[in-house]
C-alpha cells in the first residue's frame, strides 16, 4: 500500500514562467494535492533545478505559489541534494530514503514519460499525468470559493486561462528574443538567432492562431452569444486576433527575408516581436480578468459542461508537441 506520493513541479503542477516563479494550474493542481492528502498520503516534490537555482530558492518558489502546506517536511527533493537528475533512478531512491520509506512505498506523478519510467526503474509506482492540465478534472465542479471579481468559477473559464499560461511563455520568449536582436551589432552574426526566430514564427501561426484563436476562442464565442453575451463584448477581442494575425504573417515574411540574407529585415522582425508582445500582454489580461468572467457569468451548469467538452474536442488531443517546441525555444534563449 502506498504511503507517499511525489509530484514533479514544472508542467505537472504549473508553469514556471520565469526563473523562481511558479504559476499553478488552478484549480486542478490544488485539487490534486488536496485529494492526495485526503487519501492519507504524505506528499513530496521531486524537481530538477538549474545549476544557478539553489534548493532553498526552489523551496521558496513553492512557498510563494502557496502549496508548501501540502508538502511533507522531508518531501522537497532536488537534483542538487540527490546528486542526480531525473530520470536517473538514484534521485527517486534518495527521495524515498529522505522520507524514511522504501521506493515501493511511493508513487511518482509527472507529465514527462522518461521521468515516469525512471521512477518505475527505481521501484516506485508511477503515473503519467494527462496534459494539457485539467483534462483529468473535467467532471469535477469548481468550489464556490473559486468565484471572485475576475473569475466566474466556471470550468471552461479555467481551461481557457490555463492555455493562456502556455501562450504567455511564447510572449515572454518574444520579449527575450527582441532584446537579443536589438543588442546585435553591425558585424554580429544573425544566423545564431535564426532557430529561435523560426520557432516563434511557427508557434504564433500554428499554436496561438490556428489552435488557440481559431479552434478554441472563436469556436466558443458563438455559444457565448447564444447564452446572452453581448457581441460588443467580443468585438474588441476579435479585432485583437486580426491584428495578431497581421503581425504573425509579417513576422513570417520578415523571417524569410532574414534567411535570404537581408540584414535590414532583422530590425523589422524585432519591431514586430515588440508589437506582438505589447498587444498580447494587454489582450490576455483583458480576456482572463474581464471577458471570460462575463461569459462564465452567463453560463448554466449545462452550458459550462458543453463548452468544457468543446475545448477538449475541437483542438488537438495532445499539445505536448507545442510544449516541447516552447521548451526548445526557451532553451535557445536561455530562459
N, C-alpha and C positions, 0 to 999 in steps of 0.2 A: 504494500500500500504506500502510495506517495506521501511524503512528509513535507516536501518543499517544491516550489516552482521558481525557476529563474527565467526572467524575460530579457530579451535583447532590448535596447533602447531605440536607436535611430532607425526610422522607417518601420518599427514594430509598435512602439508606443507613441511616436510623434515625429515631427520634422525638426532636425537641428538646422535652423535657418541661417545661423551664423555661429561662429565658434563660441561654445559655452552657453548657448541659449536653446532650450528645448521648448517647442510648441506642441503640446499634447494634441492627439486626436480626441476631440470632445464630441459626445460624451463617452465614446467607445472605450478608450483606454482606462478611464476611471471606472467604468462599469466592469471591465475585465479584472482590474485589481481588486475591486470590491468583491466580485464573485469568488476570486481565489481565496481571499481572506475568510469569506463566509463558509468556504469548504473546510476551514480549519488548517489550511496550508500556510507554511512560512513562505514569504515572498522575497525573492532576491533579484538582482540585476547583474548581468554579465555584459561588459562592454569593452570594445577596443577603443582606446583614446589615442589621439595623435601624440607624438613624442613631446610636443610643447604644451600639452594639456595634462596637468597633474591629476592624480586620483582625487585629491581634495577639491580641485576645480570641477571635476566631473560630478562629485557628490553635491557640490554647491549648485550645479545646474539642475540636478534632480530636486533639490530643496526649493529652488526658485520656481520650478514647474509645479510645486505643491503636492508631490506624490511621495515625499520621503516618509510620511506617516504610515504608508503601506509596507515599507521595506524593513525587513528584519535587521537588527543591529549588526549582525555578521553577514548580511546578504549583499552588500555592494562590493562587486569584484571587478577589477580592471586588469587589462593585459600587463600593466606596469607591475602590479602586485604579484601576478602569477608568472611573470617572465615568459609568457606565451600569449600569442594572439589567436582568437577564434579564426579558423575552426580547429586548431590544434587541440586534441583531446585533453592535453595537460591542463588547460585553463578550466575545463569543466570539472576535472578531478580536484583541482585546487579549490574551486567554489564549494563543492560538496564538503571537502575537508574543513573549510573555514567555518561552515555551519555545524561541524561535528557529525556529518552524515556520510553514508555510503553513496556512491553515484547512483546506484539502483534505487535509492530512496528519493531521487529527484527527477523532475521534469524540466525540460528546456522549451521555451516558446520563442520563435523568431520567424521573420519573413524571408530569411536567406537560407536557401536549401543547403548549401555547403556547411553552414553553421549548425543546422539541424542534424546533418549527417555526422558532423564532428562530435556533437553531444551524444548521439547514438553510439559512436565508436568508443566513447569514454564510458559507456554503460548506463547513461541516463535514458529515460523515456524522452521523446522529443515530438513536438507538434509544429508543423509549418503553418504559420498564421496567414489567413487569407489577406490578399492585397488586391485592390485598394482597401484601405481601412474602413471598418464599419459594416462591410457586407455580411459579416457573421452576426451582426446585431439587428438585421433588418426588421425582425418581428418584435423587437423589444421596444415598448413605448418609452418615451422620454419622461423623466420625472418633472413635476411642476416647477421644481427648483431651477430647472434649466431656463425658464422663461425670464427675460429681462428686457430692458429698454432696447436692446439690439438683437434679441432672439425671441422668436415665436415659440420655441420649444419643439418645432416640427422636425421630424427625421429627415425629410427631403432637404430642409434648410441646412442641417448639419452636414449632409453628404456633399452638397454643393460647396460649402465652406471648406470642407476637407480637401476638395480638389483645388481650391484656391491656395491652400498651403503648398501644394505641388507647384502650381503656376508661379507662386511667389519666389521659388528657388530659381526659376528662369529669369525673373525680373532682377533679382539680386545678382545673378550671373551677368546680365546685360550691363548693369552698373559697373561691375568689376572689369568687364571687357572694354567698356568705353574708357575707363581710367587707363588701361594698358595701351589702347590705341592712341589716346591723347598724349601719352608720355613718349611715344615714338619720336626719335629724332629724324632729321632728313636722310641720314645714312643707315638707319636701323632697318633690319630685315623684317618685312611684313609677314613673310612666309611662316614665321614661327607662330603667328596667331591665326592662320587660315583654318586650322582644325576647330578651335572654339567658335570662330565666326560661322563656319559651316554648320556646326551643331545648333547654334542659336537660330539660324535661318530655318533649319529642318524642324526644330521643336516648335517655333512660333507658328509655322504653317501647318504642321501635322498634329501637334497636340493642342496648343492654345486655340487655334482657329477651327481646324477640322473636327477635333473631338470636343473640346470644352464649349466653344461658342455654338457650333452648328448642331452637334449631336446631344448636347445637354440643355443649355440655357434656351436656345432659340426653338428647340422642340417643346420645352416645357412652358414657354411663355403663352402660347395659345390656350393651354389648360388653365393657366393663371387667370386669363381674361374670362374664361368660362365660369370661373369661381368669383368673378366680380372685381378683379383688379383693374384699375383704370389704365387704359392703354397709354395715357400720358406718362404714367409712372415707369413704363417700359421704354418709352421713346428715346430717352437720353442714353440708356444702356445700348440700345441698338445702333445709335449713331456712333457711340464709342467703338463698338465692334467694327463698324465700317471704317472708322479712322484707323483702328488697329490693323485691319486687313491691308489698308493702303501702305502702312509702314512695313508690314511683313513682305509685301510684294516688292516694295522699293529696296528693302534690305537684301532680298534675293538678287535683284538686278545689280545692286552695288557690289555684292559679294562676287558675282560672276565677273564683273569688270576688274575687281582686285585680282582675281585668279588669272585674268588675261594680262596682268602687268600694269594696270592703270593705278598708279600710286595715289592720285588725287581722289579716287573713289573711297579710299580708307577714311578720309575726312568726312565724306558724306555718310558712310556706313556708321561711323561713330556718332554723328549727329542724329541719325535715325534711331540708334540704340537709346540715346538720351531721351528722345521724344517718346519712344515706346515705353521706357521705364517711367517717365513722368505721368503719362496717360494712365498706365495700369496701376500705379500706386493709388491714385485717386479713384479710379474705376472700381478696383477691388474693394476698397474700404466702403464706397457707397453701396455696392451690392451686399456686402456682408452685414453692414450696420443698418441699412435702410430698406433697400429693395426686397431682399429675401425675407425680412421680417414682415413687410407689407403683404407679400404673397402668402407667407405662412399664417398670418392672422386671418386670412380669408378661407383657409382650407378646413374642411371637416376631417375627421379621422380617416374616412374612406378616401377623400381626395389626397391626403398625405400618403396613404399607403399606395395609391395609384402612382403618384409622382415618384416616390422612392423606388417602386418597381420599374418605372420607366428609366430612371437613372441607371439601374443595374442592367437594363436590357439594351438600350439604344447605343451605348458606346462599346468599345472592345471589352470582352470579358476579363481581360488581364492587361493591366497597363504597366507591367513590370518592364517591358521594353523601354517605355518613356522614362521611367525612374532610373534605369541603368544608364540611359543616354544623358540624363541630367547629372547623375553622379560622375560620368565621364567628363562632362563639361566643367563641373565644379573642380575636379582634379586638375584639369588643364589650366584652370585659372588660379589654383592654389587656395580655393575656398574650403 
